[in-house]
Amino acid sequence: MVKGIGQILAELQRFRDAAGKTKESLLANLVMIGEIPAPTFGESERVRFVQDRFSESGLQNSSSDEVGNGFGILPGKDRAKNILVVAHADTVFSEKVDHTITVETERVVGPGVADNSISLAALATLPMILDHLGLELDSNLILMVNSRSLGRGNLEGLRFFLKNNQMPIRAGVCVEGVELGRLTIGSFGMLRGEITCQVSDQYDWTRFGTSGAIVTINEIINRLVEIPLPRRPKTSIVLGSIEGGTSFNTVATRATLRFEIRSESEELLADVRQHLEDAIAEVSSASGADVTLDIFARRKKGGILSSHPLARHSRSIMKELGVEPRLSPSASEISAFVDGDIPAVTLGLTEGGQIRQLKEFIRIDPVFTGIAQLVGVLLAIDGGYCDEHE
């Protein structure tokens, strides 16, 4: 067993070399995982595939739960300690999209390959890498493929596990495909939702100023951009997408705006929501259209401090590998750990681009640095060097 942070840092290149020797298995896992469609709420086949890989690697308790999470446990010498490593299974792509994955000399291309198929492939290959390295942890290593993460999934899979799990979790590590250097230690406050405008077929088009659902949504957008947002605490409104209408020559009777409100302040988050509700009420009243607000996801601000040993040692591991850490809050899996008051970090595995587009890609060689980083952080947690009392 590797002892001491200094020895972990000294061994990182060996970890990277061992990861590189599993290249063929890693890429095979990536292609097979990536070619299984996994839209949110439809991840079961992909989860089942990774579970099979866990079983083939000899992991114990390879199973799934009521909400479709998949697990495998690599037993440690001290069965009372547990480290949870998670990667979300779902992608933004529907089953109707061509999920063909192309392996090139230096990169892999295909929908969802960066977000988040490469992370699932890394989890499926991790037991082999640890075996090659001859590493046996003191803690149980719980490898989890979590379901229902994105969009309306609202982290339901991970939240369900953390709420119902009976095993005490020492720390969590969330694995994301990109970008290598990402180090997330906390969550910002967030509200995510949809504003829908519906105009009745019996709508009175003689009303002054009526121009259909899209114009009504546009009026709401105008009100949103007028909301005063301070630079400190950082607060923003992200207008993610808008859709509506059916043709060039037909007035749209339905339109939907998808948005996200982010803030470092819970008070400001509530204030912006109130502004939003007031704007919707005013526009709805003036237009006569039925405008509804549906907030289906919320995150609370929190996480560990940058001085926490888990954050500090994660930075030192990344720097030793020649990776410059980039700290930024997130609304992803780490938010569930924040809710459960469990110290956690999110790590990016590799470089990539065109995220959430059909030609999404990852670079192959940096993945092995990313995996070495992951192994180093797991050993630091396992050795007790990331405990807050350190």
C-alpha positions as CSV (number, residue, x, y, z in Angstrom):
1,M,0.0,0.0,0.0
2,V,1.2,3.5,-0.9
3,K,1.9,5.5,2.3
4,G,2.1,9.2,2.6
5,I,1.2,12.0,0.3
6,G,4.9,12.3,-0.8
7,Q,4.9,8.7,-1.9
8,I,1.6,9.1,-3.7
9,L,3.0,12.0,-5.7
10,A,6.2,10.0,-6.5
11,E,4.1,7.1,-7.8
12,L,1.8,9.2,-10.1
13,Q,3.9,8.5,-13.3
14,R,3.7,4.8,-12.5
15,F,-0.1,5.1,-12.2
16,R,-0.2,6.8,-15.6
17,D,1.9,4.1,-17.2
18,A,-0.3,1.4,-15.8
19,A,-3.4,3.2,-17.1
20,G,-1.8,3.5,-20.5
21,K,-1.3,-0.3,-20.6
22,T,-5.1,-0.7,-20.5
23,K,-5.6,1.5,-23.5
24,E,-7.1,-1.3,-25.6
25,S,-9.6,-2.3,-22.9
26,L,-10.5,1.3,-22.1
27,L,-11.2,2.2,-25.7
28,A,-13.2,-1.0,-26.2
29,N,-15.3,-0.2,-23.1
30,L,-15.7,3.4,-24.4
31,V,-17.0,2.3,-27.8
32,M,-19.4,-0.3,-26.5
33,I,-20.7,2.1,-23.7
34,G,-21.0,5.1,-26.0
35,E,-23.0,3.2,-28.7
36,I,-25.7,2.3,-26.2
37,P,-28.3,5.2,-26.2
38,A,-28.9,6.5,-22.7
39,P,-31.2,9.5,-22.6
40,T,-32.3,10.6,-19.1
41,F,-34.8,8.0,-17.7
42,G,-33.7,5.6,-20.4
43,E,-30.2,4.5,-19.2
44,S,-31.0,1.0,-18.1
45,E,-29.2,-0.9,-20.9
46,R,-26.0,1.2,-20.5
47,V,-26.0,0.7,-16.7
48,R,-26.5,-3.0,-17.2
49,F,-23.5,-3.1,-19.5
50,V,-21.2,-1.4,-17.0
51,Q,-22.5,-3.7,-14.3
52,D,-21.5,-6.7,-16.4
53,R,-18.0,-5.2,-16.6
54,F,-17.9,-4.8,-12.9
55,S,-18.9,-8.5,-12.4
56,E,-16.2,-9.6,-14.9
57,S,-13.7,-7.7,-12.8
58,G,-14.7,-9.6,-9.7
59,L,-16.4,-6.8,-7.9
60,Q,-18.8,-7.7,-5.2
61,N,-22.5,-6.8,-5.0
62,S,-22.8,-5.9,-8.6
63,S,-26.4,-4.8,-8.7
64,S,-28.9,-2.0,-9.3
65,D,-31.5,-0.3,-7.2
66,E,-35.1,1.0,-7.6
67,V,-34.2,4.1,-9.6
68,G,-31.7,2.4,-12.0
69,N,-28.4,3.1,-10.4
70,G,-25.7,0.4,-11.0
71,F,-23.0,-0.6,-8.5
72,G,-20.0,-2.7,-7.9
73,I,-17.9,-2.8,-4.8
74,L,-14.2,-3.4,-4.7
75,P,-13.7,-4.7,-1.1
76,G,-11.1,-3.0,1.1
77,K,-9.2,-4.3,4.1
78,D,-11.3,-2.2,6.5
79,R,-14.9,-3.0,5.6
80,A,-16.2,-0.1,7.8
81,K,-14.8,2.6,5.5
82,N,-16.3,3.5,2.1
83,I,-15.3,5.8,-0.8
84,L,-18.0,6.5,-3.4
85,V,-16.9,7.1,-7.0
86,V,-19.7,8.2,-9.3
87,A,-20.2,8.9,-13.0
88,H,-23.6,9.7,-14.5
89,A,-24.9,7.3,-17.2
90,D,-27.3,9.6,-19.0
91,T,-26.7,11.9,-22.0
92,V,-28.6,14.6,-23.7
93,F,-29.0,12.5,-26.9
94,S,-32.2,10.6,-27.7
95,E,-32.3,7.0,-28.8
96,K,-33.1,8.3,-32.3
97,V,-29.6,9.8,-32.7
98,D,-26.9,7.7,-34.5
99,H,-24.6,6.7,-31.6
100,T,-21.8,5.4,-33.7
101,I,-18.4,6.0,-32.0
102,T,-15.3,6.6,-34.2
103,V,-11.8,5.9,-32.8
104,E,-9.2,7.9,-34.5
105,T,-5.4,8.0,-33.9
106,E,-5.5,10.7,-31.3
107,R,-9.1,11.1,-30.4
108,V,-12.6,9.4,-30.1
109,V,-15.6,11.1,-31.7
110,G,-19.3,10.5,-31.1
111,P,-22.4,11.8,-29.3
112,G,-21.9,11.7,-25.5
113,V,-18.3,10.4,-25.7
114,A,-17.1,13.2,-23.4
115,D,-20.3,13.7,-21.4
116,N,-20.1,11.1,-20.0
117,S,-19.1,7.8,-21.7
118,I,-15.4,8.1,-21.1
119,S,-16.0,8.4,-17.4
120,L,-18.1,5.2,-17.4
121,A,-15.3,3.5,-19.4
122,A,-12.8,4.7,-16.9
123,L,-14.9,3.2,-14.0
124,A,-15.3,-0.1,-15.8
125,T,-11.5,-0.2,-16.4
126,L,-10.4,1.0,-12.9
127,P,-10.4,-2.4,-11.2
128,M,-8.0,-3.7,-13.9
129,I,-5.7,-0.7,-13.4
130,L,-5.6,-1.1,-9.6
131,D,-4.9,-4.8,-10.1
132,H,-2.0,-4.0,-12.4
133,L,-0.6,-1.6,-9.9
134,G,-0.9,-4.2,-7.0
135,L,-2.9,-1.7,-5.0
136,E,-5.4,-2.8,-2.3
137,L,-7.2,-0.1,-0.5
138,D,-8.1,-0.1,3.2
139,S,-11.6,1.3,2.3
140,N,-14.3,-0.3,0.2
141,L,-14.4,1.3,-3.2
142,I,-18.0,1.7,-4.3
143,L,-18.1,2.3,-8.1
144,M,-21.5,3.7,-9.0
145,V,-23.1,4.5,-12.4
146,N,-25.8,6.9,-11.4
147,S,-29.1,7.3,-13.3
148,R,-31.4,10.3,-13.8
149,S,-28.8,13.0,-13.5
150,L,-29.3,15.5,-16.3
151,G,-32.2,17.9,-16.9
152,R,-35.4,16.8,-15.3
153,G,-33.5,13.9,-13.8
154,N,-32.4,16.4,-11.2
155,L,-29.7,14.0,-9.8
156,E,-32.5,11.7,-8.7
157,G,-30.3,8.6,-8.9
158,L,-27.5,9.8,-6.7
159,R,-29.9,11.6,-4.3
160,F,-31.8,8.3,-3.8
161,F,-28.7,6.4,-3.1
162,L,-27.3,8.8,-0.6
163,K,-30.7,9.1,1.2
164,N,-31.2,5.3,1.5
165,N,-27.6,4.0,1.7
166,Q,-26.7,2.3,5.0
167,M,-22.9,2.4,4.4
168,P,-21.1,5.5,5.8
169,I,-19.4,7.4,3.0
170,R,-16.0,8.7,3.8
171,A,-15.8,10.9,0.7
172,G,-17.1,11.2,-2.8
173,V,-15.4,11.6,-6.1
174,C,-17.5,12.6,-9.2
175,V,-15.9,11.8,-12.5
176,E,-16.6,13.9,-15.6
177,G,-15.1,13.5,-19.1
178,V,-13.9,17.0,-19.6
179,E,-12.0,19.1,-18.9
180,L,-8.7,17.7,-17.4
181,G,-7.9,20.3,-14.8
182,R,-11.4,20.6,-13.6
183,L,-11.6,20.6,-9.8
184,T,-15.0,21.3,-8.4
185,I,-15.3,21.4,-4.7
186,G,-18.7,22.9,-4.2
187,S,-22.1,23.8,-5.7
188,F,-23.6,27.2,-6.5
189,G,-27.2,27.9,-5.8
190,M,-29.4,27.1,-8.8
191,L,-32.9,27.0,-10.0
192,R,-33.7,25.2,-13.3
193,G,-37.0,25.3,-15.1
194,E,-39.3,26.0,-18.0
195,I,-41.6,28.8,-18.9
196,T,-44.4,27.6,-21.2
197,C,-46.8,29.9,-23.1
198,Q,-50.0,28.3,-24.4
199,V,-52.5,30.2,-26.5
200,S,-56.0,28.6,-26.8
201,D,-57.4,27.7,-30.2
202,Q,-60.3,30.0,-29.3
203,Y,-57.9,32.9,-28.5
204,D,-59.2,36.4,-29.4
205,W,-56.7,37.6,-32.0
206,T,-58.3,41.0,-32.1
207,R,-56.8,41.8,-28.7
208,F,-54.3,44.7,-28.9
209,G,-50.7,43.6,-29.2
210,T,-51.3,39.9,-29.5
211,S,-48.9,38.0,-31.7
212,G,-48.8,34.5,-30.5
213,A,-46.8,32.4,-28.0
214,I,-43.3,33.2,-29.3
215,V,-43.8,36.9,-29.0
216,T,-45.2,36.4,-25.5
217,I,-42.1,34.4,-24.5
218,N,-39.9,37.1,-26.0
219,E,-41.6,39.6,-23.8
220,I,-40.8,37.5,-20.8
221,I,-37.2,37.3,-21.9
222,N,-37.0,41.1,-22.2
223,R,-38.2,41.3,-18.6
224,L,-35.6,38.8,-17.5
225,V,-32.7,40.6,-19.0
226,E,-33.9,43.8,-17.2
227,I,-33.6,42.1,-13.7
228,P,-30.6,43.8,-12.0
229,L,-27.9,41.3,-11.2
230,P,-24.9,42.2,-9.0
231,R,-21.3,41.2,-9.8
232,R,-20.9,40.2,-6.2
233,P,-22.2,37.7,-5.1
234,K,-22.0,36.3,-8.6
235,T,-25.5,35.8,-10.1
236,S,-26.6,35.0,-13.6
237,I,-29.6,33.9,-15.7
238,V,-28.8,31.4,-18.4
239,L,-31.4,31.2,-21.2
240,G,-30.7,27.7,-22.4
241,S,-33.2,27.1,-25.3
242,I,-36.5,28.3,-26.8
243,E,-38.8,26.4,-29.1
244,G,-42.3,26.9,-30.4
245,G,-44.4,27.0,-33.5
246,T,-44.9,24.7,-36.4
247,S,-44.4,26.6,-39.7
248,F,-43.6,29.8,-41.5
249,N,-47.2,31.0,-42.0
250,T,-49.0,29.8,-38.8
251,V,-49.0,31.9,-35.6
252,A,-47.4,29.8,-32.8
253,T,-49.9,28.8,-30.1
254,R,-47.2,27.2,-27.9
255,A,-43.7,28.1,-26.9
256,T,-41.3,27.0,-24.2
257,L,-38.2,28.7,-22.7
258,R,-35.7,26.7,-20.7
259,F,-33.6,28.6,-18.3
260,E,-31.3,28.3,-15.3
261,I,-30.7,30.9,-12.5
262,R,-27.4,30.6,-10.7
263,S,-26.1,32.5,-7.6
264,E,-23.6,32.4,-4.8
265,S,-26.4,33.8,-2.6
266,E,-29.5,31.9,-1.6
267,E,-31.2,35.3,-0.8
268,L,-30.4,36.6,-4.3
269,L,-31.7,33.4,-5.9
270,A,-35.0,33.8,-4.1
271,D,-35.1,37.5,-5.2
272,V,-34.5,36.7,-8.8
273,R,-37.2,34.0,-8.7
274,Q,-39.7,36.5,-7.3
275,H,-38.8,39.0,-10.2
276,L,-39.4,36.1,-12.6
277,E,-42.8,35.2,-11.1
278,D,-43.9,38.9,-11.2
279,A,-42.8,39.2,-14.8
280,I,-44.8,36.1,-15.8
281,A,-47.9,37.3,-14.0
282,E,-47.7,40.7,-15.7
283,V,-47.1,39.4,-19.2
284,S,-49.8,36.7,-18.8
285,S,-52.3,39.3,-17.7
286,A,-51.5,41.7,-20.5
287,S,-51.5,39.1,-23.3
288,G,-54.3,36.9,-22.1
289,A,-52.1,33.8,-22.8
290,D,-51.7,31.0,-20.3
291,V,-48.1,31.3,-19.1
292,T,-46.8,28.7,-16.6
293,L,-43.6,28.4,-14.6
294,D,-42.2,24.9,-13.8
295,I,-39.1,24.9,-11.6
296,F,-38.1,21.2,-11.5
297,A,-34.5,21.4,-10.2
298,R,-32.8,23.2,-7.3
299,R,-29.3,23.2,-5.9
300,K,-28.2,24.8,-2.7
301,K,-24.8,26.6,-2.3
302,G,-22.2,24.6,-0.4
303,G,-19.2,22.3,-0.5
304,I,-15.8,22.1,1.1
305,L,-13.3,25.0,1.4
306,S,-10.3,25.3,-0.9
307,S,-8.2,24.8,2.3
308,H,-9.9,21.4,3.0
309,P,-7.3,18.6,2.8
310,L,-9.3,16.9,0.0
311,A,-9.1,20.0,-2.1
312,R,-5.5,20.8,-1.2
313,H,-4.2,17.3,-1.9
314,S,-6.3,17.1,-5.1
315,R,-4.5,20.2,-6.3
316,S,-1.1,18.9,-5.5
317,I,-1.7,15.6,-7.3
318,M,-2.9,17.5,-10.4
319,K,0.1,19.9,-10.4
320,E,2.5,16.9,-10.0
321,L,1.0,15.5,-13.2
322,G,1.5,18.8,-15.0
323,V,-2.2,19.7,-14.8
324,E,-3.2,23.2,-13.8
325,P,-6.2,23.0,-11.4
326,R,-9.2,25.1,-12.4
327,L,-11.6,25.6,-9.5
328,S,-15.2,26.5,-10.2
329,P,-18.5,25.6,-8.6
330,S,-21.0,23.3,-10.4
331,A,-24.6,22.2,-10.3
332,S,-23.7,18.6,-11.1
333,E,-23.4,15.4,-8.9
334,I,-21.4,17.2,-6.3
335,S,-24.6,19.0,-5.3
336,A,-26.0,15.8,-3.9
337,F,-22.9,15.3,-1.8
338,V,-23.3,18.9,-0.5
339,D,-26.9,18.0,0.5
340,G,-25.6,15.0,2.4
341,D,-22.8,17.0,4.0
342,I,-20.2,14.6,2.5
343,P,-16.8,16.0,1.4
344,A,-16.4,15.5,-2.4
345,V,-14.7,16.7,-5.5
346,T,-15.4,16.5,-9.2
347,L,-12.5,15.6,-11.5
348,G,-12.2,16.0,-15.3
349,L,-10.5,13.1,-17.1
350,T,-9.3,14.5,-20.4
351,E,-9.4,17.2,-23.1
352,G,-12.3,17.4,-25.6
353,G,-14.7,19.6,-27.4
354,Q,-18.0,20.2,-29.2
355,I,-19.7,19.1,-26.0
356,R,-23.4,18.0,-26.4
357,Q,-23.0,18.1,-30.2
358,L,-23.1,15.1,-32.5
359,K,-19.3,15.4,-33.2
360,E,-18.4,15.6,-29.5
361,F,-14.9,14.3,-29.0
362,I,-12.2,13.4,-26.4
363,R,-8.4,13.2,-26.8
364,I,-7.0,9.8,-25.9
365,D,-3.6,10.4,-24.5
366,P,-4.7,12.9,-21.7
367,V,-7.1,10.3,-20.4
368,F,-4.3,8.3,-18.8
369,T,-3.2,11.4,-16.9
370,G,-6.7,11.9,-15.8
371,I,-6.9,8.3,-14.5
372,A,-3.6,8.6,-12.7
373,Q,-5.0,11.7,-11.0
374,L,-8.1,9.7,-10.0
375,V,-6.0,6.9,-8.5
376,G,-3.9,9.4,-6.6
377,V,-6.9,11.1,-5.1
378,L,-8.5,7.8,-4.1
379,L,-5.3,6.8,-2.4
380,A,-5.1,10.1,-0.6
381,I,-8.6,9.7,0.7
382,D,-8.0,6.0,1.6
383,G,-4.9,6.9,3.6
384,G,-6.8,9.4,5.7
385,Y,-4.8,12.4,4.3
386,C,-8.0,14.1,3.1
387,D,-9.9,13.9,6.5
388,E,-10.8,17.4,7.7
389,H,-9.1,16.8,11.1
390,E,-5.7,16.3,9.3
